[in-house]
Amino acid sequence: MNKQASARSCKVALVLGSGGARGYAHIGVIDALEARGFEIVSIAGCSMGALVGGVYAAGKLPEYRDWVSRLDYLDVLRLVDVTWSPMGAMRANKVMEKLDALIHDVQLEDLPMPVTTVATDMVRQREVWFQHGSLLRAIRASIAVPGVITPVTLGDQVLVDGGLLNPLPIMPVLAAHQADIVVAVNVTAHTPQPVMLEELLPGSAPAKRVAAESDGTEVVSRWMRDVRSATRRLWQGLGNPGGDKDEADPAGAEERGKHEWGKLDMILQSFDITQAALAKYKVAGYSPDVMIDVPKTVCSAYEFHRADELIRLGRYLGDQALERHLGSKGHRTLPCAEDPPVGDHPVAGD
């Protein structure tokens, strides 16, 4: 790694980290890379990074972007399929059905570039790299946040979110095929002080930022109230031993729902903190050529209704990081069209 890229170098091995809704920033980073003439030739992704990377490799990122950019907080709420299983609070079936409609059951080995998605095997307590087989299954295993989204059982493996052990999977691209540089996107970056999304995007006056923060807080608050209301309505018949008692006592069911969602919020925040620390260790051991940090405080992991602004943030931070990298090499653009011809990419896992 850390090759001295020449003015003609433009082939990128891309690492997309986990981080829930903040993973929408990966889309903006991909925009920034393509706008400057970089060619993405290999992807390793974890959780939301696995999802965005897989959809991109399957050629369906524009359709996915169009869908998520139109989601408001009520649309996101409708995607929540509560189960309250001991293995997780949600099944993620509705999201996976949408992905199935977009990319169908494409195989990882049939994608035009090597793609690795990372999950965690709870039984053996180790990383699992998906480089062959169903892309949908690989994504589903990688996004299964422990305690929040039900795990995937594959043989004797119980697979959950790869961010549990490796939120920024740089290792799979260390030997990236034909790549000139490695670009990593960490969307759980730690900052000394909390940084709001509006503070990072240009053109936001202080007064506007305060209003935006207030509005954003209210949106999240309303979203959580609606989720809790849905929880109360769905509590009956979803494994709750209260059953008839809940029907007669909806207030009691709602209180239980608030308690459960409070626990989920704590799980997600704790997971964010752990991933931020792990990502720092990964970068310290295997430093990429370009590091793009998205502070974990820009939004909560479950704010999936903020796709448009998170994509814009990813584009902005990606542009800044690439500008610094290109400036250090003494040039502003990469003339990819003048690169000498090269052979086809080997299939991942060969």
VEXDREN-2710 file (C-alpha; in Angstrom, 1 decimal):
% VEXDREN-2710
k/r/px/py/pz
1/MET/0.0/0.0/0.0
2/ASN/1.0/3.7/0.0
3/LYS/2.3/3.4/-3.6
4/GLN/3.6/6.6/-5.1
5/ALA/0.9/7.1/-7.7
6/SER/1.9/8.7/-10.9
7/ALA/0.0/11.4/-12.7
8/ARG/-1.6/8.7/-14.8
9/SER/-2.7/6.6/-11.8
10/CYS/-6.4/6.3/-11.5
11/LYS/-7.4/2.8/-10.4
12/VAL/-8.8/2.7/-7.0
13/ALA/-9.4/-0.1/-4.4
14/LEU/-12.3/1.3/-2.4
15/VAL/-13.0/0.4/1.3
16/LEU/-16.5/1.4/2.6
17/GLY/-17.0/1.2/6.3
18/SER/-20.0/0.5/8.5
19/GLY/-22.1/3.1/10.2
20/GLY/-25.8/2.9/9.5
21/ALA/-27.4/5.8/7.8
22/ARG/-24.1/7.6/7.6
23/GLY/-23.2/5.0/5.0
24/TYR/-25.2/7.1/2.5
25/ALA/-22.0/9.3/2.4
26/HIS/-20.4/6.4/0.5
27/ILE/-22.5/7.3/-2.5
28/GLY/-21.2/10.9/-2.5
29/VAL/-17.6/9.6/-2.3
30/ILE/-18.2/7.4/-5.3
31/ASP/-19.5/10.4/-7.2
32/ALA/-16.4/12.4/-6.2
33/LEU/-14.1/9.6/-7.5
34/GLU/-15.9/9.2/-10.8
35/ALA/-16.1/12.9/-11.4
36/ARG/-12.3/13.1/-11.2
37/GLY/-11.7/10.2/-13.5
38/PHE/-10.8/7.5/-11.0
39/GLU/-11.8/4.0/-11.9
40/ILE/-13.0/1.8/-9.0
41/VAL/-11.6/-1.7/-9.6
42/SER/-12.1/-3.4/-6.3
43/ILE/-14.4/-2.9/-3.3
44/ALA/-14.4/-4.2/0.3
45/GLY/-17.4/-3.2/2.4
46/CYS/-18.9/-3.7/5.8
47/SER/-22.6/-3.3/6.8
48/MET/-23.9/-0.2/5.0
49/GLY/-20.6/-0.1/3.1
50/ALA/-21.3/-3.7/1.9
51/LEU/-24.7/-2.6/0.7
52/VAL/-23.6/0.5/-1.2
53/GLY/-20.6/-1.2/-2.6
54/GLY/-22.5/-4.2/-3.7
55/VAL/-25.3/-2.1/-5.3
56/TYR/-22.6/0.0/-7.1
57/ALA/-20.8/-3.1/-8.4
58/ALA/-24.1/-4.5/-9.7
59/GLY/-24.6/-1.3/-11.7
60/LYS/-27.8/-0.2/-9.8
61/LEU/-26.5/2.7/-7.7
62/PRO/-28.4/5.4/-9.6
63/GLU/-31.7/3.6/-8.9
64/TYR/-30.8/3.0/-5.3
65/ARG/-29.9/6.6/-4.8
66/ASP/-33.2/7.7/-6.4
67/TRP/-35.1/5.5/-4.0
68/VAL/-33.4/6.5/-0.8
69/SER/-33.3/10.2/-1.6
70/ARG/-37.1/10.2/-1.8
71/LEU/-37.6/8.5/1.6
72/ASP/-39.0/10.6/4.4
73/TYR/-39.1/9.6/8.0
74/LEU/-42.6/8.0/7.6
75/ASP/-41.3/6.0/4.6
76/VAL/-38.4/4.7/6.7
77/LEU/-40.9/3.8/9.4
78/ARG/-42.9/1.7/7.0
79/LEU/-39.7/-0.3/6.3
80/VAL/-39.4/-1.3/9.9
81/ASP/-40.6/-4.9/10.3
82/VAL/-40.6/-5.4/14.0
83/THR/-40.2/-8.9/15.3
84/TRP/-38.9/-8.6/18.9
85/SER/-37.2/-12.0/18.4
86/PRO/-34.6/-12.8/21.1
87/MET/-32.1/-12.7/18.2
88/GLY/-33.0/-9.1/17.1
89/ALA/-35.7/-6.5/17.0
90/MET/-36.1/-6.3/13.2
91/ARG/-36.0/-8.7/10.2
92/ALA/-34.9/-6.3/7.5
93/ASN/-37.2/-8.2/5.1
94/LYS/-38.7/-5.1/3.5
95/VAL/-35.3/-3.6/2.7
96/MET/-34.0/-6.8/1.3
97/GLU/-37.1/-7.2/-0.9
98/LYS/-36.4/-3.7/-2.4
99/LEU/-32.7/-4.7/-3.0
100/ASP/-33.9/-8.0/-4.6
101/ALA/-36.0/-6.0/-7.0
102/LEU/-33.0/-3.8/-7.9
103/ILE/-30.1/-6.3/-8.2
104/HIS/-31.9/-9.6/-8.2
105/ASP/-29.9/-12.6/-7.0
106/VAL/-26.6/-11.7/-8.7
107/GLN/-23.6/-13.7/-7.7
108/LEU/-20.5/-12.0/-6.3
109/GLU/-18.2/-13.8/-8.7
110/ASP/-20.3/-12.5/-11.7
111/LEU/-19.8/-8.8/-10.8
112/PRO/-17.5/-6.8/-13.1
113/MET/-15.1/-6.2/-10.2
114/PRO/-13.9/-8.0/-7.1
115/VAL/-16.2/-7.3/-4.2
116/THR/-15.7/-8.5/-0.6
117/THR/-18.4/-8.1/2.1
118/VAL/-17.5/-8.7/5.7
119/ALA/-19.7/-10.3/8.4
120/THR/-19.0/-11.7/11.9
121/ASP/-19.5/-15.4/12.8
122/MET/-20.8/-15.3/16.4
123/VAL/-20.1/-19.1/16.9
124/ARG/-16.4/-19.0/16.0
125/GLN/-16.0/-15.3/16.9
126/ARG/-14.2/-14.4/13.7
127/GLU/-14.6/-12.4/10.5
128/VAL/-16.2/-14.0/7.5
129/TRP/-15.4/-12.7/4.0
130/PHE/-18.0/-13.1/1.3
131/GLN/-16.3/-13.2/-2.2
132/HIS/-18.5/-15.9/-3.8
133/GLY/-22.2/-16.7/-3.8
134/SER/-25.3/-14.6/-3.5
135/LEU/-24.6/-10.8/-3.2
136/LEU/-28.0/-10.4/-1.4
137/ARG/-27.1/-13.0/1.2
138/ALA/-23.7/-11.4/1.7
139/ILE/-25.2/-7.9/2.2
140/ARG/-27.9/-9.3/4.6
141/ALA/-25.3/-11.0/6.8
142/SER/-23.1/-7.9/6.8
143/ILE/-25.9/-5.5/8.0
144/ALA/-27.3/-7.7/10.8
145/VAL/-26.5/-5.3/13.8
146/PRO/-26.4/-7.6/16.9
147/GLY/-29.6/-7.2/18.9
148/VAL/-31.2/-5.0/16.3
149/ILE/-31.4/-6.9/13.0
150/THR/-31.8/-10.7/13.2
151/PRO/-28.7/-12.7/12.2
152/VAL/-28.2/-14.9/9.2
153/THR/-27.7/-18.6/9.8
154/LEU/-25.5/-20.3/7.2
155/GLY/-24.7/-23.9/8.1
156/ASP/-23.3/-23.8/11.6
157/GLN/-22.5/-20.1/11.3
158/VAL/-24.5/-17.4/13.0
159/LEU/-23.6/-14.3/11.0
160/VAL/-24.0/-10.7/12.2
161/ASP/-22.7/-7.2/11.2
162/GLY/-19.0/-7.3/10.2
163/GLY/-18.6/-4.0/12.1
164/LEU/-18.5/-6.1/15.3
165/LEU/-14.9/-7.0/14.5
166/ASN/-13.9/-5.0/11.4
167/PRO/-15.9/-1.8/10.6
168/LEU/-13.3/-0.7/8.0
169/PRO/-12.1/-3.8/6.1
170/ILE/-8.9/-2.7/4.5
171/MET/-7.2/-6.1/4.5
172/PRO/-9.3/-7.6/1.6
173/VAL/-8.0/-4.9/-0.8
174/LEU/-4.3/-5.0/0.3
175/ALA/-3.6/-7.1/-2.8
176/ALA/-6.2/-5.3/-4.9
177/HIS/-6.0/-6.2/-8.5
178/GLN/-4.4/-3.5/-10.6
179/ALA/-5.2/-0.7/-8.1
180/ASP/-2.9/2.3/-7.9
181/ILE/-4.3/3.6/-4.6
182/VAL/-6.5/2.5/-1.7
183/VAL/-9.3/4.9/-0.7
184/ALA/-11.0/4.2/2.6
185/VAL/-14.2/5.9/3.9
186/ASN/-14.7/5.8/7.6
187/VAL/-18.3/6.9/8.6
188/THR/-17.8/6.3/12.3
189/ALA/-14.9/8.7/12.7
190/HIS/-14.3/10.0/16.2
191/THR/-13.9/13.8/16.8
192/PRO/-12.8/15.6/20.0
193/GLN/-16.1/17.5/20.0
194/PRO/-19.5/16.5/18.4
195/VAL/-19.8/17.8/14.8
196/MET/-23.2/18.3/13.2
197/LEU/-23.7/17.6/9.5
198/GLU/-24.7/21.2/8.8
199/GLU/-21.4/22.4/10.2
200/LEU/-19.5/20.4/7.7
201/LEU/-21.4/21.3/4.5
202/PRO/-20.4/24.7/3.0
203/GLY/-22.8/27.6/2.7
204/SER/-24.5/27.1/6.1
205/ALA/-24.8/30.3/8.1
206/PRO/-24.7/29.9/11.9
207/ALA/-28.3/30.8/12.3
208/LYS/-29.3/28.3/9.6
209/ARG/-27.3/25.6/11.3
210/VAL/-29.0/26.2/14.6
211/ALA/-32.4/26.0/12.9
212/ALA/-31.4/22.9/11.0
213/GLU/-30.2/21.2/14.1
214/SER/-33.5/22.1/15.8
215/ASP/-35.5/20.8/12.9
216/GLY/-33.4/17.7/12.6
217/THR/-33.9/16.9/16.3
218/GLU/-37.6/17.3/15.9
219/VAL/-37.7/15.1/12.8
220/VAL/-35.8/12.3/14.7
221/SER/-38.1/12.8/17.7
222/ARG/-41.2/12.5/15.6
223/TRP/-39.7/9.5/13.8
224/MET/-39.0/7.7/17.1
225/ARG/-42.5/8.5/18.4
226/ASP/-44.0/7.0/15.3
227/VAL/-41.8/3.9/15.7
228/ARG/-42.9/3.6/19.3
229/SER/-46.5/3.9/18.3
230/ALA/-46.0/1.2/15.6
231/THR/-44.3/-0.9/18.3
232/ARG/-47.4/-0.7/20.5
233/ARG/-49.7/-1.6/17.6
234/LEU/-47.5/-4.5/16.5
235/TRP/-46.7/-5.8/20.0
236/GLN/-49.7/-8.1/19.9
237/GLY/-49.0/-11.3/18.0
238/LEU/-45.3/-10.8/17.8
239/GLY/-44.2/-13.2/20.5
240/ASN/-45.4/-11.0/23.4
241/PRO/-46.6/-13.1/26.3
242/GLY/-48.9/-10.3/27.4
243/GLY/-51.3/-10.9/24.5
244/ASP/-54.8/-10.0/25.6
245/LYS/-53.5/-8.0/28.5
246/ASP/-51.8/-5.6/26.0
247/GLU/-55.0/-5.2/24.0
248/ALA/-56.8/-4.2/27.2
249/ASP/-53.9/-2.1/28.3
250/PRO/-52.4/-0.3/25.3
251/ALA/-50.6/2.2/27.5
252/GLY/-48.7/-0.7/29.1
253/ALA/-47.8/-2.0/25.7
254/GLU/-46.6/1.4/24.6
255/GLU/-44.4/1.7/27.7
256/ARG/-42.9/-1.7/26.9
257/GLY/-42.3/-0.4/23.3
258/LYS/-40.6/2.7/24.6
259/HIS/-38.4/0.6/26.9
260/GLU/-37.4/-1.7/24.0
261/TRP/-36.6/1.2/21.6
262/GLY/-34.6/2.9/24.3
263/LYS/-32.5/-0.2/24.6
264/LEU/-32.1/-0.3/20.8
265/ASP/-30.9/3.3/20.8
266/MET/-28.4/2.5/23.4
267/ILE/-27.2/-0.6/21.5
268/LEU/-26.7/1.5/18.3
269/GLN/-24.9/4.3/20.1
270/SER/-22.6/1.7/21.9
271/PHE/-22.0/0.0/18.6
272/ASP/-21.0/3.3/17.1
273/ILE/-18.4/4.0/19.8
274/THR/-17.0/0.5/19.5
275/GLN/-16.7/0.8/15.7
276/ALA/-15.0/4.2/15.9
277/ALA/-12.3/2.7/18.2
278/LEU/-11.8/-0.4/16.0
279/ALA/-11.6/1.7/12.8
280/LYS/-8.7/3.7/14.4
281/TYR/-6.8/0.5/15.1
282/LYS/-7.4/-0.8/11.5
283/VAL/-6.1/2.4/10.0
284/ALA/-3.1/2.5/12.3
285/GLY/-2.1/-1.0/11.1
286/TYR/-2.9/-0.6/7.4
287/SER/-3.0/3.0/6.4
288/PRO/-4.8/3.7/3.1
289/ASP/-3.5/6.2/0.6
290/VAL/-6.6/8.4/0.9
291/MET/-8.6/8.5/4.1
292/ILE/-12.1/10.1/4.1
293/ASP/-13.5/10.6/7.6
294/VAL/-17.2/11.2/8.3
295/PRO/-17.7/12.0/12.0
296/LYS/-20.0/9.6/13.7
297/THR/-21.9/12.6/15.3
298/VAL/-23.2/14.0/12.0
299/CYS/-26.4/12.0/12.5
300/SER/-27.7/8.9/14.3
301/ALA/-27.2/5.5/12.8
302/TYR/-31.0/5.2/12.2
303/GLU/-31.6/8.5/10.4
304/PHE/-32.2/6.9/7.0
305/HIS/-34.5/9.7/6.0
306/ARG/-31.5/12.0/5.5
307/ALA/-30.0/10.4/2.4
308/ASP/-29.8/13.5/0.2
309/GLU/-27.8/15.6/2.6
310/LEU/-25.6/12.7/3.7
311/ILE/-24.8/12.0/0.0
312/ARG/-23.9/15.6/-0.5
313/LEU/-21.7/15.5/2.6
314/GLY/-19.9/12.4/1.2
315/ARG/-19.3/14.2/-2.1
316/TYR/-18.0/17.3/-0.3
317/LEU/-15.6/15.4/2.1
318/GLY/-14.5/13.1/-0.8
319/ASP/-13.7/16.1/-3.0
320/GLN/-11.7/17.7/-0.1
321/ALA/-9.7/14.5/0.5
322/LEU/-9.0/13.9/-3.2
323/GLU/-8.0/17.5/-3.6
324/ARG/-5.4/17.1/-0.9
325/HIS/-4.1/13.9/-2.4
326/LEU/-3.9/15.2/-5.9
327/GLY/-2.3/18.4/-4.7
328/SER/0.4/16.4/-2.9
329/LYS/1.1/14.7/-6.3
330/GLY/1.4/18.0/-8.1
331/HIS/-1.6/17.6/-10.4
332/ARG/-5.4/18.2/-10.3
333/THR/-6.9/15.6/-12.5
334/LEU/-6.1/12.1/-13.6
335/PRO/-5.9/11.6/-17.4
336/CYS/-7.3/8.0/-17.3
337/ALA/-8.1/8.0/-21.0
338/GLU/-4.3/8.1/-21.7
339/ASP/-3.5/5.1/-19.5
340/PRO/-2.0/2.1/-21.3
341/PRO/-4.3/-0.8/-21.9
342/VAL/-4.5/-3.5/-19.2
343/GLY/-6.0/-7.0/-18.9
344/ASP/-9.3/-7.9/-17.4
345/HIS/-9.9/-7.9/-13.7
346/PRO/-9.5/-11.4/-12.1
347/VAL/-12.7/-12.6/-10.4
348/ALA/-12.7/-12.1/-6.6
349/GLY/-11.6/-15.1/-4.7
350/ASP/-9.8/-16.8/-7.6
END
